[in-house]
Amino acid sequence: MKQPDFLEAINAAAPEHGAVSYQGSLPFGDALHIEAFELSSGLRILICEDHSAPVLAFHTWFRIGSRHEQPGKTGLAHLFEHLMFNETTSLAKGEFDRRLEGAGADSNASTWLDWTQYNVAVPSGQLPVVIELESDRMAHLVLKAPQVESEIEVVANERRYRVEDDIDGAMSELLWATAFEKHAYRWPTIGWMADILAFTTEDCDAFYRSYYAPNNATVIVVGDVTVADVVERISQAYGKIGREQLPLENNIPEPAQNGERRVEIRKATATDKISIGYHSPALGDYDYAPMNVLSQALLGGRASRLQKKLVREHEAASDARIFLGPFRDPGLLEIYASARTGKSAEDLLEIIDTELRALQSEPLSCDELTRAKARMELGLYGSLETVDGKANSIGFYEAVLQEPAAAFQRQQSLQRVTASDVLRVARRYLNPENRSIVIVRPDSPDGEVSTAEDNHE
């Protein structure tokens, strides 16, 4: 593989950990390319020149999510996302945000099961500011008791709002905790409340030193930039940061589920609600594409099967949704429905089961298959309209599959899905012994949990 001519001069002036190697070029759609590099520290750099507007997106994706945590320390990855916006050895508290705002930037961050990411969208002339700030907080974050305690309270309040005082949030958390008994997907990204409140400054410092290292990160730059300029600036700024010995991931595979698990809770809700989770393939599995088509056929738009049956024909549900987890390891296909007045969770489940049995007995029609694929294609291309959307796609697929251009590869896989493929995965995955069910009944202020069949602790 021929190295770009500009690398010789960059490497001659590189700091101790900033020597750059070229990893190759990948097509990103029909008109763009991703140029891949790596510093001697292990930091991955993915650059996509897009000169359609004078803006850029700068993302940093760390291969650290809630799956990397241990029992008793759940929620640490999410807490740390908050801490990363605090002071560094060279920036006072609040100065990071003020500097970005002064550069005209929009910035945010998120944590999920497999990753944590930080994103900045900014006018392209402000690239030096972003690189200075992002490299600084990767290596020089200040972790003191006042900052840690303050963010713990913020996250605890977030958990109260999003889970404990939110019926849908509580249902989703309980569904995953019921469906998974061994794998780390069983605990929520936000963490259990007891763990959140028990975190110490020492916990946070150890986490930072373990995971916020260049050899556990990828920087993605998309927009009105030149590859040589970006590489040189990143080499100089990040090349002062050395690699770390990363902890060994020690996750336990989830064993096959051999019987339905059902949990009921009582909440202050007017009607029954139901959430059903079927163990489903990982994002990189061959079966993921046909499962994605299946999910769209079930609840993708007004013409989908369950929208017609649950909401319009039987008028049994006021709301119905579906979600297929895009994760590194097998996740869940979640089906959620909220009953109308006078209808029960059992009424909803009967209608849902009827439609699932139909999917297992007869293939999708040509119209259904075409419509499901078209909706997903529209969603993909709509998400790539901005430089931030492109950077997000590159970072996500790099973090989960180590394939930064996989959005287009997945689209090709999707177009190859046949009605026979959908029939096969429906028969393989949508069986009662492979599912967990959470039902919410109205009018119990204490939210006491009762279980049927398997018990979850």
N, C-alpha and C positions, 0 to 999 in steps of 0.2 A: 504494500500500500504506500503510495507516494505521499510524503509529508508536505504540507503547504510550505511555500518558500519563506513565509514570514516567521515560521517557528524558530528558525536558527537564531535570529536576532532576539526574539522574546526569551528563549532559553538561555542565551548568553547573559542576560540581565536579570534572570529569575531569582527570587529569594530561595532560601534553603529548601522549601517544600513546594516550590512553584514551577518546576520543570513541567513542560506540557508535551503530551503525546497525542497524536491524531488517531482517532478511533474509526473514522470513516464517515460516509455520507449516506443518508437515507432519504428517499422521496417522501414528501408529505403532501399527498394529493397530487394533482397534475402539474402544478406550477411552482411549488416550493420544495425546499430540501432542509433537512436537519443535519447540521454538521456537529459531529461528536468529538469531544476531547476529554482528556483526563489529566489532572495534575499528579505529580509524584506523591502527593498526600492522599490520593484516592478520590478526590473530589471530581465528580462527573460534571461536564459542561455540555449542554445541548443548545445550539444556536440556530434559529430559523430567521433568516432575513426576509422581511416583508415590508416593502417600501410604499405600501398603499396609503399610509397616513404617517405623519411625523410623531408617532407615539411608539412606546415599547411596553412590554410586560416582562417583569423580572420575578421569577418564582424560585423558591427554594423548597425542595421536597426532601424530607428526612424519612428514612425507612424505620420509623418508630410510631406505633399506634398502640391501641389498648391490647392487641394480641401479644405484645411484648412484655406486658406487666405480669405481676405475680399476685396470687391471692393475698389479701391484706394491704396491697399497694395499688389497688385499682383506681383509675382516674388520674394517675400521675402524668401521663402523656398529655391529657387535656389541660390539667393545671399548668403544666409547663408552657403550653401555648400562650396562656395569659401572662406568665412571668417573662416571656421573651420580649414583651413591650415595655419592660421596666428599664432601669438605668444600667449603664455599663461603666467601666472604669474611666471612660472619657466623656460620657454623656450623662447629665443629671436626669432624674426622673421626669418624664414628659418631653424631654428634648428630642428623642427619637421621632415621636409623632409630629412635633413642631417642625423639625427639619423636613420631613416628608411633605407635610402640608405646605410648607414654604416652596417646595419644588413642584407643587400642583399635583401631587400624587393621590391616588386612591389606594389604600392598603387594607389587607385583612389577613385572616389565617383560619385554618380549620384542622381538626383532628378527627380521625375515624379509626376503624378497626386495624387497618394495615399501614397507616401513614399519618404524618403531620406535614402541612404545607403552609408556607407564607408567601403572599402574593402582593406585588406592587405594580400598578399601572401608572405611567408617568410620561410626560413629553420626552421625546428621545434625547434632547439636549441635556437632560438631568441624569443620564446614566451614571456619571461619576459619583453623584451624591448617593444614589441607591447602592452602588457597590461598596462605598465607604461604610454606610450604615449597616448593611447586611453582613459584611465580613466582620465588622466590629462586634455585633451581638452574637455571632457564632462562637467567638473565642473569649469575649471579655464581659460577659453578663455578670452583674452584681447580685448576689443572693444573700440577703440579710433577713433576719427575723421579721422586721416590720413589713417588708415587701411580700414575703411569703405568707404571713398571717393575713394581710389585706386581701391577697388574691384567693386564699382559701375561703374567706368569707364571701367573696364575689361568686366563686364556683358553687359554694353551698347554696347560696340564694338562687343561682341558675338552676341547680338541681330541684330545689323546691318548686320553682316556677314551671320548669319543663317536664318534670316527672311526677313529683308528689302531689302537685296541685293541678295536673293536666291528665285527663283520663286517657287520651290517646298515647301520651308518653309513657304512662304507667303500664298500659296494655302491651306496648311494644317491648318494653324492658322485661316484663314478666314472660312474654312469649319466648324470647331468646334464652332467658334463664331456664325455661322449662324444656325447650327443644335441645339445648346443649348441656351435657353433664360433665364432659371432660375438656373439651376445647376451650381456649380463652375467649372465643366469641360469646361465651355464656354470660360474661359480665358487661355492663354498659360502658361506652366510651367515657361518659362523664364520671363513672365510678360509683361505688356504694358510698353512702353518706358517712358511715363510720370510718371508712378509709380516708375520705377527703379531710375530715376533721382531725385526723391523727397525723397528717403529714408534718414532717419537720424540715428545717432548713438543711439538715444533713441528707435527708432523702432527696431533696431537690438538687443539691450540689452533686451527689453521686450520680443521679440520673443525667444531669447536664454533661458531666465528664464522660459518661458511658456512651451516650447516644448522639449528642450534638457535636459530632466530629466530622471532618470533611470526607472521610472514607465511609460515612453513612448518609451522605447527602448528594443531591443532584441540583445544580443550578440550571434553570431554563431561561433563555432570553429570546424573545420573539418580537420583531418589529423593525423599525427604521434604524438599523444598526449595520455595521460592517463586522464580519467575523473576526478579522485581525484585530480590530480595536477592542472588541469585547474580550477576546482571549488575553490580550496584553494586560488589560486593566484587572481582570480576574486573577491572572498569574501574580501580579504585583500585590494585590490586596489580600488574597486568600493564601498566597504562597508562604506567608509567615506562620500559618497554622499547621501543626503537625497532625499526623494520623493518630488514632487511639486503638487500643485493643478492644474490639467490640464484644459485648456479652454473647455467649452462645444462645441462640433461640432454642428453647426446650419445650415446644408446644406438643400437647398430646392429641393425636388424631381422634376425632369424634367417632365412636363406634356406631354401627348401624342401629337404627331405632326399630324395635320389633313390636311395637304396640302403640296405639294412640294414647297421648297424654292430654288430660283435660283439667283446666284450672278455672275456678269461678271466683270473682271478687265482687264486692258491692261498693258502689261509688254513688256520689250525688249526681245522678244522671236521670233524665226523664224516661229513657227507653233502654232496652237491651242493646249491647254492642258485642260484636264477635270479631276475633282475629284468629286466623288459621295460618300456621306455618308448615310448609312441606320442605324437608331437606332437599337441597337442590345443588346443581353442579357449581364448581368454582368458575370464575371468569375465564380462565384459560382452558377449561375442559371443552371437549368436542360437543357435548350436549348443551352448552350454554346458549349458543345461537338459537337452536330450535326451542329451548325453554323461553327465550326472550320473545320469540314470535308467538308462542303459546300465551304468554302473559298479555301481549297486546290483543290477541284475539279474545281473551277473557274480559279484560277491563281497559282497553285502550280506545277511549273515545266513545261517543254516543252510540255508535253502531255496534259496539262490542257485545258479546253474548250476555255477560252478567249485568251490564248497564241496561240492556233491554229487559231482561227477566226480573232482576231485583228491583230496579227503580221505576220502570215504566209499566211493564205488563202486570206484574203482581203488586206493584206499589208497596212492597214490603220494606224497602230500605230508602232512607233519605240521602245516604251517602255510601259509596262503595269505591274502594281503591285497591291497587295491587302494586307490589314492589318485589323485584328480583335482585337479590344482593350481588353486587359486582365485586367480589372479594377474591383474595388469593387462594383461600381454602373454601370448601363447600359451605354455602350459607343457607338461606331460606328463601322460598317463594312465599310472600305474605299476602294474604287476602283479608281485607278489612271491610266490615259493613256495619252501619248503624241503623237500627230498626226504626220504622215509623211507629207512631202510637197504635197500640193494639196488636202489634206483631212481636214475636219473640225471637230470641237467638236461634231456637230450634227451627222456626219458620225460615230464617235466613239460611241456615245450614242445609236444610232440605233442598232449597232451590239451588244453592251452590253445588251440592253433591250431584244433583240431577245434571247440571251442565258439565261437571267434571266427568261423569260417566259417559256423557255424550261425546266428549272429546276423546275418550278411550275406546269408543266403539265405532265412530265414523270419522274419516279425515276431514280437515277443514275444506271448505269450498274454495275454488280458485279465487273468488272475489275476496273472501276473508284473508286468505294468504297474501294476496297482493296488497290489500289495504293495511295489514299489519306491517309488512315490510316498508311500505311507503311512509307510514307514520314514523317508523324508526329512522329511516333515511332522512326525513325532514328534521327530526330531532338532532341527528348528528351534524348535518350541515348548518343548521341554525346555531348550534353551539360553537361553531368555528368561524363565525362572522367577524369576531374581534380578535386582536392580538392576545388579549387576556384569555379568551376562550381557547385559542390555539395552544397557548402555554399551559393552560389547565389540562387539556387533553394529553399533551406530550408528557407532562409531569405525572399525571395519573397512571398512564399505561407504563411509563418507565418504573414507577414505584411498585405497581402490582404485578406486572408481567415482564419487566425489564425489556419491553418492546415499545420505544417511544412513538413509533408511527403506527401502532396497532389499531388506532381508530379506523383507518382505511382498510386494514387487513380484516378487521372484524366486520366491516360493512360488506366486504366481498364474501365472507363466510355466511353472512346473513342472507345474501342474495341466492346462495346455493341451497338454502333450507327448502325442503319439499314438504308436502302434506304428510308423507310417510314418516319423515323425521319427527314432526310434531306429534303424530299418533304414537310413535315409539316412546318419546319422552313422557307423554301423558300416561302411558301404561307403566312406565318404569318408576316415575316419581309421585304421581298424584293418587297414592293409595292411603287408606285410613291408618295403616300401621306405621306409615312414614310421616305422620303429622302430629302437631301439638295444637291445642285449641285453648284460647283464653276467652272467657265470657264475662262481661260486666253486667250485673243486675242493678237496678235502681235502688236508691233510698236507704243505704246503710252508711251512717256518718263515720263509722270507725274503719271502713274499708277492710274488714277482716277477710283473710284468705281461706277458702276451703278448697280441697283438691279431690279429684276423682282419679282412680287408678294410681299412677305414679305420684309420689310426693317429691317436691323440690324444697331443698333447704337453702 
